[in-house]
Amino acid sequence: MIARDRYQAVFLSNGQVYFGKLTLVDDQYVKLQDIYYLELSQNLQQATTTTEKKEGEGAVAGAQSDPRLIKLGQEIHGPEDEMVLNKDQVLFWENLKQDGTLSKSIKDYMNKK
C-alpha cells in the first residue's frame, strides 16, 4: 500500500531509481511527483607508499562514491517535476521511513529553498 504521507523509492527495469510521491493512475500507469534521484561522483584519494615514493608522485589508493541528492527539473532538457511510468517498467517500489536518511535529505533540501 502506498503511504501517502511518505516518499517512495521506485526501482525501474533500466536500473534507475527515483524517489518521490507515488500515486496510481490506472491499471497500466503510475505517477511520480516531487522527484529526486541520486547522482554518484567519484572522489579519488591520493596515497603514497614509502618504498616507491618519489617527490611529487602518488598512487591512487581507491575511489569513493559520493552520492548527491538531485531534484528533478535541473537537467538541460528541463523536465517537469512529474513522471508517468508504465507499470511494466517498475520492478518494485518501497515506502521510505520518515526518519530515514533519504527522507531527511529531502526535507533538508526543501528547507534550504
Backbone as CSV, one residue per row, in Angstrom:
resi,resn,N_x,N_y,N_z,CA_x,CA_y,CA_z,C_x,C_y,C_z
1,MET,0.838,-1.180,0.000,0.000,0.000,0.000,0.892,1.256,0.000
2,ILE,0.553,2.198,-0.822,1.318,3.439,-0.908,0.967,4.320,0.295
3,ALA,1.977,4.655,1.075,1.788,5.554,2.214,1.845,6.992,1.690
4,ARG,0.717,7.657,1.632,0.636,8.987,1.020,1.405,10.063,1.798
5,ASP,1.687,9.822,3.068,2.412,10.802,3.871,3.925,10.598,3.812
6,ARG,4.384,9.697,2.943,5.823,9.414,2.829,6.263,9.469,1.372
7,TYR,7.580,9.465,1.207,8.169,9.338,-0.120,8.341,7.856,-0.433
8,GLN,8.375,7.550,-1.730,8.598,6.186,-2.174,9.871,6.126,-3.019
9,ALA,10.549,4.990,-2.964,11.651,4.675,-3.866,11.070,3.793,-4.960
10,VAL,11.287,4.183,-6.215,10.741,3.445,-7.352,11.921,2.911,-8.162
11,PHE,12.000,1.603,-8.284,13.090,0.927,-8.973,12.599,0.512,-10.363
12,LEU,13.276,1.002,-11.400,12.849,0.756,-12.774,13.666,-0.355,-13.423
13,SER,13.121,-0.942,-14.463,13.763,-2.063,-15.154,15.072,-1.669,-15.844
14,ASN,15.290,-0.367,-16.082,16.534,0.077,-16.719,17.635,0.379,-15.699
15,GLY,17.388,0.081,-14.428,18.400,0.286,-13.397,18.299,1.614,-12.671
16,GLN,17.479,2.512,-13.145,17.325,3.807,-12.489,16.427,3.684,-11.268
17,VAL,16.708,4.543,-10.281,15.899,4.604,-9.071,15.523,6.064,-8.847
18,TYR,14.255,6.317,-8.654,13.756,7.662,-8.367,13.033,7.648,-7.035
19,PHE,13.024,8.802,-6.380,12.357,8.976,-5.094,11.339,10.090,-5.238
20,GLY,10.139,9.867,-4.765,9.111,10.888,-4.872,7.807,10.392,-4.298
21,LYS,6.746,11.112,-4.630,5.396,10.776,-4.180,4.712,9.981,-5.288
22,LEU,4.392,8.724,-4.994,3.838,7.806,-5.975,2.323,7.723,-5.834
23,THR,1.630,7.762,-6.967,0.175,7.548,-6.989,-0.164,6.648,-8.168
24,LEU,-1.259,5.934,-8.037,-1.746,5.086,-9.123,-2.588,5.929,-10.060
25,VAL,-2.372,5.751,-11.364,-3.172,6.447,-12.366,-4.308,5.538,-12.822
26,ASP,-3.931,4.349,-13.268,-4.908,3.350,-13.697,-4.214,1.989,-13.675
27,ASP,-4.784,1.008,-14.353,-4.217,-0.340,-14.347,-2.861,-0.426,-15.044
28,GLN,-2.540,0.543,-15.884,-1.311,0.472,-16.668,-0.231,1.466,-16.221
29,TYR,-0.605,2.561,-15.554,0.348,3.623,-15.255,0.337,4.028,-13.782
30,VAL,1.519,4.511,-13.336,1.661,5.163,-12.039,2.273,6.537,-12.284
31,LYS,2.043,7.445,-11.350,2.595,8.795,-11.472,3.530,9.044,-10.296
32,LEU,4.685,9.641,-10.581,5.649,10.020,-9.558,5.824,11.533,-9.620
33,GLN,5.672,12.195,-8.471,5.812,13.653,-8.386,6.780,14.010,-7.266
34,ASP,7.247,15.260,-7.284,8.226,15.722,-6.296,9.418,14.771,-6.313
35,ILE,10.073,14.686,-7.462,11.038,13.629,-7.778,12.479,14.035,-7.470
36,TYR,13.199,13.069,-6.918,14.631,13.197,-6.631,15.324,11.929,-7.125
37,TYR,16.638,12.036,-7.338,17.436,10.855,-7.640,18.827,11.084,-7.092
38,LEU,19.593,10.006,-7.005,20.958,10.090,-6.502,21.925,10.096,-7.668
39,GLU,22.924,10.957,-7.563,23.999,11.000,-8.550,25.277,10.630,-7.819
40,LEU,25.986,9.656,-8.351,27.236,9.231,-7.739,28.402,9.880,-8.458
41,SER,29.283,10.484,-7.691,30.503,11.039,-8.265,31.681,10.360,-7.594
42,GLN,32.747,10.230,-8.334,33.933,9.549,-7.820,34.902,10.560,-7.230
43,ASN,35.328,10.303,-5.996,36.382,11.099,-5.366,37.617,10.231,-5.279
44,LEU,38.649,10.626,-5.980,39.891,9.870,-5.935,40.748,10.410,-4.812
45,GLN,41.266,9.505,-4.011,42.144,9.911,-2.919,43.564,9.538,-3.285
46,GLN,44.469,10.433,-3.052,45.873,10.189,-3.337,46.539,9.569,-2.121
47,ALA,47.336,8.553,-2.354,48.104,7.930,-1.278,49.483,7.608,-1.832
48,THR,50.461,7.632,-0.989,51.809,7.307,-1.426,52.321,6.139,-0.609
49,THR,53.182,5.359,-1.217,53.829,4.275,-0.494,55.220,4.725,-0.137
50,THR,55.704,4.328,1.010,57.007,4.801,1.465,58.145,4.180,0.678
51,THR,57.969,2.972,0.156,59.063,2.321,-0.565,59.178,2.814,-1.999
52,GLU,58.096,3.250,-2.607,58.125,3.669,-4.000,57.889,5.160,-4.157
53,LYS,57.917,5.895,-3.075,57.575,7.304,-3.121,58.694,8.117,-3.773
54,LYS,58.311,8.880,-4.776,59.196,9.848,-5.394,58.544,11.191,-5.200
55,GLU,59.300,12.220,-5.103,58.746,13.542,-4.837,57.716,13.923,-5.895
56,GLY,56.557,14.333,-5.440,55.502,14.772,-6.335,54.679,13.656,-6.930
57,GLU,54.997,12.402,-6.605,54.236,11.291,-7.160,53.367,10.663,-6.080
58,GLY,52.275,10.125,-6.490,51.394,9.411,-5.568,50.661,8.324,-6.325
59,ALA,50.185,7.339,-5.610,49.398,6.265,-6.212,47.948,6.442,-5.780
60,VAL,47.065,6.115,-6.667,45.652,6.218,-6.333,45.301,5.037,-5.436
61,ALA,44.882,5.332,-4.215,44.571,4.275,-3.255,43.212,3.659,-3.541
62,GLY,42.286,4.431,-4.022,40.947,3.914,-4.272,39.996,5.053,-4.546
63,ALA,38.862,4.706,-4.992,37.849,5.718,-5.276,36.671,5.510,-4.341
64,GLN,36.089,6.592,-3.901,34.906,6.537,-3.059,33.746,7.150,-3.825
65,SER,32.587,6.551,-3.685,31.389,7.125,-4.281,30.811,8.142,-3.315
66,ASP,30.501,9.306,-3.829,29.957,10.384,-3.019,28.572,10.718,-3.566
67,PRO,27.507,10.115,-3.001,26.176,10.354,-3.568,25.651,11.750,-3.263
68,ARG,25.030,12.359,-4.271,24.388,13.664,-4.124,22.931,13.510,-4.476
69,LEU,22.073,14.152,-3.700,20.649,14.149,-3.972,20.355,15.245,-4.991
70,ILE,19.716,14.879,-6.093,19.412,15.816,-7.174,17.901,15.929,-7.312
71,LYS,17.409,17.151,-7.413,15.987,17.410,-7.641,15.732,17.395,-9.137
72,LEU,14.782,16.588,-9.578,14.441,16.540,-10.998,13.943,17.906,-11.455
73,GLY,14.389,18.319,-12.630,13.981,19.594,-13.198,15.161,20.507,-13.475
74,GLN,16.334,20.157,-12.947,17.525,20.971,-13.145,18.334,20.534,-14.373
75,GLU,17.909,19.468,-15.027,18.639,18.926,-16.160,18.508,19.845,-17.378
76,ILE,19.375,19.662,-18.346,19.438,20.544,-19.505,18.140,20.524,-20.325
77,HIS,17.442,19.393,-20.347,16.199,19.325,-21.133,15.003,19.880,-20.371
78,GLY,15.182,20.280,-19.112,14.151,20.976,-18.354,12.861,20.219,-18.132
79,PRO,12.944,18.991,-17.598,11.696,18.250,-17.388,10.849,18.849,-16.268
80,GLU,9.557,18.624,-16.354,8.682,18.996,-15.253,8.863,17.976,-14.142
81,ASP,8.431,18.333,-12.957,8.640,17.500,-11.778,7.528,16.454,-11.647
82,GLU,7.349,15.674,-12.721,6.323,14.640,-12.731,6.690,13.605,-13.792
83,MET,6.520,12.345,-13.462,6.730,11.259,-14.420,5.511,10.361,-14.398
84,VAL,5.086,9.952,-15.573,4.061,8.928,-15.685,4.787,7.689,-16.203
85,LEU,4.757,6.629,-15.415,5.526,5.422,-15.702,4.606,4.261,-16.022
86,ASN,4.976,3.505,-17.038,4.271,2.274,-17.344,4.598,1.271,-16.243
87,LYS,3.602,0.638,-15.670,3.825,-0.310,-14.576,4.754,-1.452,-14.991
88,ASP,4.794,-1.765,-16.294,5.687,-2.826,-16.773,7.157,-2.469,-16.570
89,GLN,7.458,-1.178,-16.466,8.839,-0.728,-16.283,9.240,-0.607,-14.809
90,VAL,8.272,-0.739,-13.914,8.540,-0.636,-12.469,8.771,-2.042,-11.927
91,LEU,10.001,-2.284,-11.440,10.295,-3.587,-10.849,9.609,-3.705,-9.488
92,PHE,9.804,-2.677,-8.653,9.154,-2.624,-7.354,9.288,-1.217,-6.800
93,TRP,8.560,-0.939,-5.748,8.662,0.342,-5.050,8.599,0.073,-3.559
94,GLU,9.114,1.027,-2.790,9.132,0.918,-1.332,8.711,2.243,-0.719
95,ASN,7.980,2.180,0.379,7.738,3.378,1.180,9.005,3.656,1.976
96,LEU,9.405,4.926,2.018,10.589,5.305,2.796,10.189,5.707,4.203
97,LYS,11.026,5.362,5.159,10.788,5.782,6.536,10.904,7.300,6.622
98,GLN,10.049,7.909,7.419,10.085,9.367,7.558,11.357,9.842,8.240
99,ASP,11.959,8.990,9.087,13.186,9.380,9.770,14.428,8.764,9.115
100,GLY,14.262,8.217,7.901,15.389,7.637,7.175,16.299,8.713,6.605
101,THR,17.493,8.325,6.262,18.500,9.261,5.754,18.022,9.998,4.508
102,LEU,17.430,9.290,3.569,16.987,9.935,2.330,15.838,10.899,2.586
103,SER,14.870,10.492,3.394,13.752,11.391,3.714,14.256,12.649,4.412
104,LYS,15.221,12.503,5.290,15.812,13.667,5.970,16.542,14.561,4.981
105,SER,17.236,13.953,4.010,17.948,14.749,2.998,16.973,15.546,2.140
106,ILE,15.826,14.957,1.812,14.810,15.661,1.031,14.260,16.835,1.852
107,LYS,13.984,16.611,3.127,13.493,17.687,3.999,14.520,18.810,4.112
108,ASP,15.793,18.453,4.241,16.868,19.456,4.299,16.907,20.264,3.000
109,TYR,16.792,19.584,1.867,16.785,20.276,0.566,15.624,21.269,0.500
110,MET,14.436,20.842,0.904,13.259,21.722,0.844,13.408,22.908,1.791
111,ASN,14.027,22.703,2.932,14.221,23.809,3.888,15.234,24.838,3.409
112,LYS,16.156,24.426,2.523,17.178,25.333,2.007,16.679,26.191,0.856
113,LYS,15.518,25.834,0.261,14.996,26.572,-0.900,14.616,27.965,-0.534
